[in-house]
Amino acid sequence: MAGDARLFVLATLDRLGEAHGHQVIREAAVDSLARWAHVSQGALYSALRKCEADGLVSEVRTEQVGRFPARTVYRLTDHGLIALEEGRDRAWTRTGVPADPFDLALSVSDGADAAVLRTVIEGRLSDYSKALTQLRTDYETLDDRLEPTARAVFRHVLMRHETEIAWHKELLDTVDDFGTQRAPLEKQ
């Protein structure tokens, strides 16, 4: 989401004081941003450029280190600090679980072949299980280096994966019930 990328860019510049785009990307990698937010590297670069166009960040200097390309260093403006606080306030109050396209596909699969659905569900269950195993390994490796807020977010992501696994297991137990075709609605 564009607002999430903008919030991360502004918060990172607020924390670091000054940074170029590559540093913001590196911070996103260190924070494992992709695990808990739908923000890509490209979205962060786009958000940084948009923040500059909107006067939320300003160019401080351009620097070149060794053979690396020249990089523009930015800092937060007063307007950027206000936008950061407003963005954080909006994020604090925004609740909900993001829609999963699988739910739509499942909801329109009445009468589908149970064996096909079982294979799909088992595949998703396997993917979630592998992801959870990797998350647990990463969490154990990073735990002593994580800030308390990062630790809390990591735990939230772990718990969401655990819930997905439990739901997929429950779904497998009921997949044979999905063979009934839904009756069409009567015309009015």
N, C-alpha and C positions, 0 to 999 in steps of 0.2 A: 504494500500500500504506500502511496506517495507520502501521506502524512506521517507514516512510521519512519520512512527513510529520512524525511526532513527533521523529525524529532531526534533521531539518532545523530544526524550531522550536527545539529545545533548543540545537543548535549555533549557531544564529543569535543567540539570546539570550546565549549564552556569549561570543560574539565581540563583540556590540554592547554588552553590559552591561545595557541596558534598551531596550525597544522596544514599540511597539503593533502590533497585527495588520497594519495597512497597511504598516508598515515591514518586517515579515517577508515579506509578499507582494512588496514592492518588491525585497527582497534575492533572492527566488526568481527574479524576472524578470531581474535583473542577472546572476545566476549561470546563467541559461538552464536552470533546473531541469527544466522540462517536456521538454527535449531528451534528458535522460539519466536521468530518474527518472519513474515513473508517479505524480506527485503534482500534484493540481489545487489551484487557489486555495482552493476550498471545503474541501478536505482539510486545508489548512494552518490555516484558521480553526477547523475542528473539532478538529484536534490541539492547538491552543493552548487551547481551552476544556477539553479532556480533561486536558491537562497541569495546568491550574489546579485542576480537580476532584481530580486525583490528588496535589496538593501539590508538583508538580515546578516550578511557577512561581508567583509571588505577585504580586498587584496592588501597584504602587508608588504610582500616582496616576492621576487622570483629567485629561486636558488637552484644551483646545479652542483651535484656532488659526484665527482669522478665521471664515469662514462654514462651515468644515468641521465635521462632527459631532464630538461629544466622543469621545475615544479613551482606552481604558484602556491604561496603560503597565505592562508586566510585567518581572520579572527572574527569573533562575534561582534556585531554592532549593538548599540543600545536597543534598536528595534528588534534585533535578533534575540536579545535576552528576554524581551517582552514576549516575542513569538515562542520562545522556548517554554516560558512559564505557562502561556496559554495552551500550547500543545500538550504539555505535561498534564495540565488540569483536565483537558478533554480526555486524555488517555486514562487518567485515574477513574473517570466516571463512565467510561465506555465498557459495557459488559457484553457477554455473549460468546457463543461458541461458533467459530466460522463454519459455514455450510460446507459439507463434504459432497462432491459430485456423486460419490458412490450411493448416498442416500436417495438421490433422485433416480439413479439407474435402478436401484433395488425397488423403489416404490412403483415403478412402471414395469416390473418383471413378473407380475402375476401370471401363472401358467407357464413360466419358463422351465426349462429342463433342470431338475434339481441337481443332476450330476454336474452340469455346467456351472451353476451357482456355487455348488460345493467347491469346485476347483478354484473359482475366483476368490471365494471367501478364504480358503486355505492359503492361497497365494498372498492375500492381504495380511492374514494372520502371521504368516512366515516373515513378511517384510516388517511388520510392527515388532515382532519378536527379535529379529536381528537388530533393528534400530534401538530397541530397548537395551539389548545386551551391550551395544556400542556406547550408548548413553551412560549406562552404569559404569562401564570401564572408564570412560572419560571423566565422569563425576568422581570416581574414586581416585583417579590420577590427579585431578585438579583440586579436589576438595580443600586441601590445606592452603591453596593459593587463591581461592575464590573470596571475593568480598561477600559480606553477608547478603546483600541484595542479589548478587549473581547466584549465590548458593540457593536462595529461595526460588529464583526463576528456574534454575536447573531442576530442583525438586518438583516444581509445578509441571515442567515438561515430562519428567519421569512419570509422574502420576497420571498425566493425560495418556501417555503410551500404555501404561498398565490398564487404564480404563478401556482403551480401544481393544486391547488384547482380550479382556474379560468379555466385552460385548461381542467380538467376533467368535469367541468360543461358544457363547450363548446362541448366536446366530446359526452356527453349525449344527447345534442340537435341534433347531427348528426348521432347517432348510427344506426338509421333506414336506412341510406344510405349505410351501409356496407354489405347489403345482396347480392350485385351484385358480382358474381364470376368473377375474372380477366380472361381475354382471354389469352390463352397460346401464347407464342411467336412463330412466324413462323420459321420453320426450314430453315437453310441457305444451 
